[in-house]
Amino acid sequence: MPRPIEALIHASALAHNLARARQAAPDARVWAVVKANAYGHGIERAFDGLRGADGFALLDLAEAERVRALGWRGPILLLEGCFEPRDLELCSRLGLWHAVHCTEQIDWLAAHKTQQPHRVFLKLNSGMNRLGFKPAAFRSAWTRLNALPQVDEITLMTHFSDADGERGIAHQVAVFRAATQDLPGERSLANSAATLRHAGVLSDWVRAGILSYGSAPDHPHHDVVHWGLRPAMSLRARVLAVQQLEAGDTVGYGSSFTAEQPMRIGVVACGYADGYPRLCPTGTPVLVDGVPTRTVGRVSMDMLTVDLTAMPAAGPGSEVTLWGQASNGAMLPIDAVAMAAGTIAYELMCALAPRVPVRAVD
Ligand SMILES: *Cc1c(COP(=O)(O)O)cnc(C)c1O
């Protein structure tokens, strides 16, 4: 028997979440952002649930090839554009749309031989200071691109640093409006947080990443229930063994947990080598047979321990849901586990370890 742990990818949840993005931005087209192997879900496994999107956005050229290999003939966008001149050949061959964020990328296009002009997303650095042309350089970049026979339509794009937080997007929207005034073309501004929280933001193309996978982009300000999102990934394992503790007994490495009274502890076949964060402290929420309880003691490489004191019926073989959906339909948002570990759901999804078998369901 294989070790009792697996991750499930729920196609119906992906489709449901994508529909939420459409509902929030009814006039926009929706990119399903599938970079980082669909945020750890697996591009091939997530494809069924996300095929209702208007296009797929990613940044690895090999991932673009995988989406084409699935038979997708619609738009694919390279969010960081090309990394070297010969990447343009693949763009021509596969009909990829690509971001243009620096002058080198324009130089490469100008030297590129192609029959088929490329659709490009010209990126403005409106304050994030990662990729994109500064406002003062934006118009001349547009003019230069627009004059190239290698270029078809130009979409104007920027990315928000604080769509999920206090500062919001107004300051960047103002910079974007000023820099793009009078320039023709479609606009693409909103990520998940902006799509849900700032629905009015001008965007012909929204870029739905994390919301598609069932995490609240502005957690803990709002949760998935508030946004009507469903977990697309469930990490489930089973109880391997049970230990009866007396008051004063400790659990696990470092003896970081001491029982104050008699307790029943379940040992679960999941550890940090499966992608469960070692930083999750005692008290991190977990479901056993779909019933909420907590972890106790340190997470080790292959095992972690949970409190079964209040669940006498639970024992070896009981289902443990580390995040996502339990078999009985109970839900543990991945955001709650990420918060306990001091991180965000994006990181947990992307860190699901290769040794965990993954199964597409629904
Ligand atoms: C990853 C990414 C997104 C998606 O962000 P989410 O917060 O996951 O919605 C959108 N735009 C760009 C440029 C990205 O790199």
The ligand as a Tripos MOL2 file, in Angstrom:
@<TRIPOS>MOLECULE
LIG
   15    15     1     0     0
SMALL
NO_CHARGES

@<TRIPOS>ATOM
      1 C1          1.0310   36.1280  -10.8390 C.3       1 LIG1
      2 C2          0.5190   37.3100  -11.5610 C.ar      1 LIG1
      3 C3         -0.8500   37.6130  -11.5210 C.ar      1 LIG1
      4 C4         -1.8410   36.8360  -10.6850 C.3       1 LIG1
      5 O1         -1.7990   37.3030   -9.3710 O.3       1 LIG1
      6 P1         -2.8250   36.7540   -8.2850 P.3       1 LIG1
      7 O2         -2.5660   37.5810   -7.0850 O.co2     1 LIG1
      8 O3         -2.4850   35.3270   -8.0680 O.co2     1 LIG1
      9 O4         -4.1740   36.9380   -8.8750 O.co2     1 LIG1
     10 C5         -1.2950   38.6740  -12.2750 C.ar      1 LIG1
     11 N1         -0.4410   39.4170  -13.0050 N.ar      1 LIG1
     12 C6          0.8770   39.1630  -13.0460 C.ar      1 LIG1
     13 C7          1.7620   40.0220  -13.8680 C.3       1 LIG1
     14 C8          1.4030   38.1100  -12.3240 C.ar      1 LIG1
     15 O5          2.7100   37.8620  -12.3690 O.3       1 LIG1
@<TRIPOS>BOND
     1     1     2 1
     2     2     3 ar
     3     2    14 ar
     4     3     4 1
     5     3    10 ar
     6     4     5 1
     7     5     6 1
     8     6     7 2
     9     6     8 1
    10     6     9 1
    11    10    11 ar
    12    11    12 ar
    13    12    13 1
    14    12    14 ar
    15    14    15 1
@<TRIPOS>SUBSTRUCTURE
     1 LIG1         1 GROUP 0 **** ****
